[in-house]
Amino acid sequence: MTTDHSAVRPGAADRRQPTLATRVQAKLDPMGWGAATAEVVSHALRKPAPMAVAGIRLMTGLAALPVAVAGKALAVPVTPPIAADPRDRRFADPAWDANAYYFAVRQCYDLVCRYVEEVFAAGHTDELTDLKARMTAHLLTDAAAPTNFLLTNPTALRAALDSGGRTLVDGAKLALDDLVERGGMPEKVDASAFALGTDLAATPGAVIFRNDLIELIQYSPQTAEVHEVPLLASPPWINKYYVMDLAPGRSLVEWAVQHGRTVFMISYRNPDSSMSDVTMDDYLEHGVLQAMEVVQHVTGSPKVDVLSLCLGGAMASMTAAHLAARGDDRLGSLTLLNTILDYSEPGELAAFVDPDTLDRIDVRMGETGFLPEDDMALAFDLLRARDLIFRYVPDRWLMGKASQPFDILAWNGDSTRMPASMHSSYLRLLYGENCLARDELELAGEELHLRDVHADVYVVGAVNDHIVLWTSSYAATQLFPGHVRYVLTSGGHIAGVVNPPSPKAWFEALPDGSVNPTAPSEWRAATTRHDGSWWEDWARWSGARAGALVAAPKRLGNRRYRPVEDAPGSYVRG
């Protein structure tokens, strides 16, 4: 194989010289949550009427609590001062309702949480500041939950008594380990139970091409015949690629291979300081475009279908627009999974991508040439701190339960870094200015217009996705002029992708060929829910567009692009 080690073309992101204040905030308050919280609280204190109402509701609830607690103690039916949320899994232990003490503890907690919410609502300023302050409030109240402390956690106390204190000793050891090894963040998963190439990223294949940015994997065929149009997978560079090849039986790549596709996968190099000046142009030219060229050379196919996820879907869409601008028709069909192309409604991610926060991120990246993987992981954890941080505190620190193996969490913990120039440009141009949807983005010398892409497009959104809201991903149906099939699936950002057929799986869609309404609410009102996984629907849709069946290749690569190592390759281990 001829391995291309040419240097990735450097480029310069548009970075403003940071002020001293920005440098200080980058250290102390990188996301601006503290400043936003102070501003909201200051506004609330200048509004005596709503503050008085919130205070009266709190005091009234606390005053009524002793009577309700006495009723619980006497086993008399009572109306609690504040209704408990039955969906809050932290309080699943029956003692929270049956025991008067724990009933009082939870009622106090819920009353204070309601008071905090009302104070922050009274201090309304602007949407972004309110969002950051609300996230701070949720973080603080989740941290203060009684389930996080031994004397106010009935499950932990019961376990300590039953074990003669052993659970407390084990919990203290785990807490110390988390403090020393993870900066105080509780370990979520036992990743030692998995090995790349065996339990994760295990679909057989080989690396047939490598440059300074990507490795290209070709997977071994598992059927006697394959469709003549190959399939290139474009994963997000923000995580390791193998979420698309998670584990046997749970791998989208494996599913595609077993359904007659010749599949190739891009695996991005984990950036270091030497890649600080790598740009979005490089990710286009030396990433997806280079991979498509190799795929065509190996297979001889004039067309390449692209299957993409999240940021990989954004880059695949930009690649499609770039090819269209050049009059290049090599793209076959395009599949976008949990991908946002119109960034006008980024959801809770707006709290991380405002101009001031991006300035502070640039300061942090300027110190090393990349955004550290821990920063990225923490940002996503903070979006769902209750589920991704504090959920593990009682089990580990109070009850001494070691973390368990779970493939998705093992992948999630295998974080990557972001090269400074590319990451800054991506956040500013797409999240900050929404240039792609507004037809104002230029990459590699071409103006990008999604309206010029006439390939058939299959778009998947996940109903519980908190990173790419499905209503935001739906905007793709209005940006491409050709046939677009939109499918809404069960699960969230990851479970929506790792979605093999199962009794619990479902998806919603219009009949194939239908016209998509402008509003996502209108689309959903007209859909039909289907039992099963979108994988099955997609296999039919993509297979119908992938050409005739031909004999499967007898070897991987070709004379020019020979296998250099078995999948999953070297870059994924970096």
N, C-alpha and C positions, 0 to 999 in steps of 0.2 A: 504493500500500500504506500502511496505517496502521501506523507503526512505534512500538512501545511502548518508550519510554525512561524509564518510571517507575523510581524507585530500587529496587534490590533491598532487601528488608526486612532491616534489621540485626538482629542477635541476639547474645547473649553466650554463649560457651562456658564451661564450668565449669573455670576454671583456678585452681589453687592458687598462692599467692604463693611464688615459688621462694626457696629458702634460698641463702646465699652459696656453700655447697658445690656446690649444683646449678648455679649460674651458672658457677662455675669449671670443673666437669666438662663443661658444655655447650660450653665453649671447647676444653678439652684432650682430653676423652674422651667425645664426645657419645653414643656407643652403649654405653659402659660395657665395651668389650672389654678395655681395659687392666686395669681393676680385676678383671674376671672372670678374666683370665689370671693375675694375681698371686695371686688366691685359690686357684686350682687348683694352681698351682706350689707354694704354701705348704702345701697339704694333702698334695701328693705328697712333699714333703721330710720330712713327719712319718710317712711309711709306708716304713720301711727295707726291708722284705721285697720288695714289688713293685719298688721302685726298684733294689734289688740285682739282681733278675732282669733288669730292662730293661738295666742296665749290663753284666751278664755277657753277655747276648745281643749287645749292641753290640760288646763287646771280642772275643767269640768270632768274630763275623763279620769284624771287621777283621783279626784274627790269621789267619784262613783266606784272606783276600783275596790276599796275595802268591803263594800257591801257585796259586790260580785264575788270577791275572794271568800268571804264568809259563807256565801251560798254554796260555792264549790266545796268548801270544807265540810259542810253539812249535807252534801249531796242533794241540794235543792236546785231545781232548774233556775238559771240566771241568764240575763241578757248582758253580755260583756260590753264594756264601754266602747270597744272598737272591734269590729268584726274581723276575725282571723281569715287570712287568705289560705284557702285549702290547697292551693297550688304550690305553696312554699314548702319545698321538700326538706328544708332544714329542720322543720318542726313536725316531722312525721311521727316521732315517738309519742305514743298515747299519753304519756305523762304530762305533756304540755297542756292537755285539756283536762285530764282526770285529777291531777295533783294540784292543790290550791297554790302551793309555793311556785311551781313552774308556770301555772296559769298566770299568776301575778307578774312574774318576770317577763313573760312574753307580752302581756298586755302593756306593761311599762315600755318595753322596747318598741312595740308597734305604735304606741301613742307618741313617743319621741320621734320616730321616723316620720309619722304624719306631720308633726310640728315642723320638722326640718324641711319637708317638702313644701309646706305652706309658706315658710319664711323665704325660701328660695323663689317660690312663685311670686311672692310680694315684691321681691327685689328685681323683677324682670327688667332687663336692659335691651340687649339685642339677641338675636337667635344664637349666634356663635358663643357669645359670653355666657348665655344661659345654659347652653349645652355643656360647656366646660365646667361650669359651676355645678351643674346637676350630676356630672360624672364624679366630681370631687365628693359631693354629698353622698352618692351611692357607695363610693369607695369607703368613706368614713363609717357610714352606718353598717355596711357589710362587715367591716373590720370589727365593729363594736357588737356584733350579734352575740347573744348569750350562748349560742352553740359553740363559740370559739373559746370558752372559758370553762374550766373544770367544774367549779361550784355551781354553775348555771347550765350544765349540760347533763341531763338525766341519764342519757345513754352512756356517756363517758364515766360518770360516777358509778353506775351499775357495773360496768365492765371492771372498774378498779376494785370494787368490793368483791366481785366474783373471782377475780384473779389474785386476790391478796396483795394488790398493789403492783403486780408485774407489768400491767399495761402502762402504768405511769412511768416506770423505769424505762420500758421500751420506747415510750413516747418521748421522754427526755433525750434519749440517745438519738432518735430520729430528728428531733428539733435541733440538737447541736450539730448534727451532720448537715442539715439544711442551712444552718447559719454559716458554717465554715465553707461548705462546698458550693452553695447556691445563693449566698448573700441574704439568707433568710426567707427565700421563696421555697415553699414546700414542693418536694419532688412529686410529680404527677404519675410517673410511669416507670416501670422497671424495663428499661431499654436493653439491658444485658441479655434478656431472653431472646433477642432477635439478632440475626446476622444478615447483612446485605448479601444478596445473591443466593441466600438459602431460605430465609423466612420472609424477607422483604426484597422487592426488586428482583424477583426470582424467575421471571419468564426467560427461558433460554434465548440467547442471542449473543452478538459480538459487536464491539466497537470497530467500525470500519473507517472512521475519519476522525481526525482531531486537529483543531487549530488552537490558538491561544484563548479562545472564548468558549468553544463548545466541543463536546464529543458527540458523534452521531452513532447511535446504536441501531443495528438491524436485527430484528427478532426472527428466530427460526420458524419456518412454517409448521403448522400442526394439522394441515389438511392437504389432501392430494392435489386439490385445485385451489387457485386463488383468483380474486378479481384482478383484472389487468391494470387497474389504476391503484398505485400504492398510496399508503396513508402515512402522513408525517404528523407526529404528535409534538405540539408546541406547549411545553409546560411553563408555569411562572418561574422567573428567575429569583423570586423572593423566597422560594422554598426549594428543596431538592425535588427532582422530577418524579420520584417514585410514588408520589401520591396517585399517579396514574397507573402505576404497576405495584400496588401495595403488597398484596400477598396472594398466594394461590387461592383461587375461588373468589377473590375480592379485588381482582386486577382488571381494570378496563382494557389495558393492553392485551392481557391474556384473552379476554372476551373477544376483542377484535381479531386477534390471530386465529382463534378457534372458529371464527365466522368468516374465514376465507379472505382475510386481508393480509397483504404484505406490509408490515408495520415498521416504521422507523421512529426513533425517539431522540430529541435534542436533550442533552445533559449539559447544563451550564457549569463552567468553572466557578468555584467559590472565590470571589475577588479578594485580593490583598492590596497592599499599598501601591504595588506596581501598576495596578489597574485604575488608579484614581482618576485619570483623564479619559477613560473609556466613555464613549457617548452613546446616545440612542441610535445614532447613525451606525455605529459599530454593531449594536445588537441586531439591527436590521440586516446590514450587509454581510457581517461575518457570522450571524446567527441563522435566522430563518431562511434568508435568500441563499446563503451558502449551502445550507442543508438541503433545500429544494434542488439545487443544482446537482449535488451528489446523488440524491435519490433518483433523479432522472437519468443520470449517467449509469447508475447501477441497474435500474429496471428497464431503461429504454422507453419509458412511458412519456408521452407528450404532456400528460396531466398528472398533477399531484393533489390528492385530497389532504386537507389539513384539519386535524382535531386539536383543539386548543382549550386552555383552562386559565381563567382569571387574567393576570397580567400577560400570560402567554397568549390569551385570546385578543387582548388589546394589540400586542405586537403582530399577531397573525393578521388582524384586520388592517393594521397600518401597512403590512407587507402586501396585502391584497390591493389596497389603494395605490401603493407604489407601483405594483405591476400594472394596474389599470392605467396609470398615468403614462407608463412607458409603452402601452399597447401590447403588453405581454400577457398572453392568455393561458399560461401554464397552470394556473390554479383551477382545480376541479371544483369540489364542494368544500364548504367551510363550516366547521362545527365550533360553536362558542359555548363553553361551560362556565356558568357563574362569572360572566364577564361584563364589565361596565365600559361602555363606549361614550355615553353622554354623562358627564360628570357634574351636571347641574344639581343633582340630588344625591350626594355621596353618603347620606345617612350619618351615622355616628362618627365615621372617619373624618368628617368635617372638622372635628376637634383636634385633628393631627396635621391638617394640611393648609391651615390659614397662612397668609404671608409672614406674619411674625414668627410663627412656629417653624416655618420653613427656613427662615433666617437663622434661627437657633440650631436647627438640624444641620445647616451648612457649616456652622461653627464647629459642631461636634465632628462632622465628617472631615473638616479641614485639618483636624489634629492627626488623623490617621490615613486619610485618603479613601476611607470607606465608612459606611454606617455599620457599627458592630452588630453582630447577630443578636446579642442580648438586648440591645435597644429595640430591635424590631420585635423580638419575642415578647418583651414586656408591654409594648404598645398594644399588641393584640390581646394579651392577657387582661389588660386594664379595660378593654371593651366589655368583657364579661368576667369581671373580677370575682363575682359571687360563685360562678361555675368553674372558673379556671384557676383561681387562687384559694379563696377561703373554703371552698368545698373540701379541700384536702387537709385543712388545719385540724379539725376534730379527729378525723381518722388517724392521722399520723402522730400529731403532737399530744393528743389527749388519750388516745386508745392504743398507740403503739403499733398500728397496722402498717406494714411495709407496702410500698406501692406495688401494683400488679401489672403484668404485661398487657399491653393493648396496642395493636399495630398503628392505629391512627395517631395516638398520643406519642408513640415512639418516633413516628415520622415528624410530627409537629415539633418535637424537641430537637430535631436534627436541623438546626437553623442555618441560614446563610447570611453572608454580608452583602452590602450593596455598594457598588463603586460610586464615588462621590459625584462625578459629573453627570453620569447617566441618571442616578437616582434624583438628583436635584432637578434636572431638566424634566424628567418624567412627572414629578410631583407638581412642578410649577406650570408646565405647559398643559397637562391634562387635568389634574385635580384643581389646580389654581385658576387656569384660564379657559379650560374646556375647549382647547384649540381643535381637537380632532372632530368633535361633533359640529363645531362652528366653521369647518372647512378652512381653518387658519394654520394648519400644521404643515411644516415642510421637513422632510427627511431625505437625506442623501440626494439633495438637489431636485426633488420632486414635490410639488404641492399635492397633498393627500385629500382626496374627495371620496368618501364612502359611497356617495351616490353613483360613482362610476364603476362600482364593483357589481357585476351582473351574475356572479356565481350563486348557485343555490346555497342557502344558509340554514343551518339547524341550530337553534338557540335553546339552551337549558337554563332555567332559573330554579332556585331552591326556596321553598316556602318559608323556611326558618333561617335563611341566610342573613346574618347581621353585618357581614362585610360588604357583600354586593346585594343590596336589596333587590328582590325579584322585580319590583316595579321599575327599578333603574335599569336592570338588564333587559327588560322588555323594550326599552327605547331602541334597541337594535332593529326591531321590526320596522321602524319608521326611517331608519338611516340607510338601509340597503334597498335598492329599487327592484330587485328580483324576487324570486320565491323565497320566503322566509317562514320556516316552521318553528313556532315557539312552543316549548313544553315546560310546564311547571311540575316539579317533582317534590317528593317528600324529602325531609332532612334539611340540613343546614349547608354551610359553605363546603364542608368536606364530605359529610355523609350524603350530600346530594350528588357527589361525584362517585364516591365508593358506594355504589347503589346496585349491587347484584340482585338478580331476581330473588324475591322472598315473599312470604305471605303478607308481610307488612308494607311492602313497596306499593306505591301508586304514582300515577302521573296524570296531569290534566292537559288536554290539547283540543284544538279545533280539528275537524276533518282535514286531512292532507289536501292542500291546494286552496284552502279558504283564505279570504282576505282578512288581514289582522286589523282590528279597530285601532284607532289612535290611542285611546285610553286603556291602560291595563285592566281597570275595573270592568270595562265593557267586554274586554276579551275574556276575562275569567267568568263573567256571568253567562257567556255563550258556550263555555267549554263542557266537555264530557270527562268525567273521571274514569280512569282505567285501572284495573288491578294489574300489578306487575311493575317491572322496572322500565325506566326510559331506555335502558341499554337495549332492550328487545325492540322497542320502537325505532331507535336510532339504527340498529343493525339492519332493519328492513329498509329504512329511508336511505341510508348511505350505500347499502349494497345495490339498491336499484340504480344508483348513479355512478357506480364504480366500474362499469364496463363488463365485458364478458368474462367467463371463467376460463382460465388457462392453467397449464401445468405449473405447480408450485416450483420455485427456484430450487435447484439442487445444491446450491452453495450460497453462502452469505458474501456480499460484496462482489467484486469482479477483479480483473487483472490490475486495474489502477487502484481500486480501493479495497485492499485486502484486510481481513480481520487482524487487529493488532492485540486484542485481549478479549476475554469473555465479558459479557455484560455482568454486572452493571457498570463496569469501567472504573477509571481512576478518579475522574472529576467529582463524582458523587461522594467519594470518601474524603474529599478535602475539607 
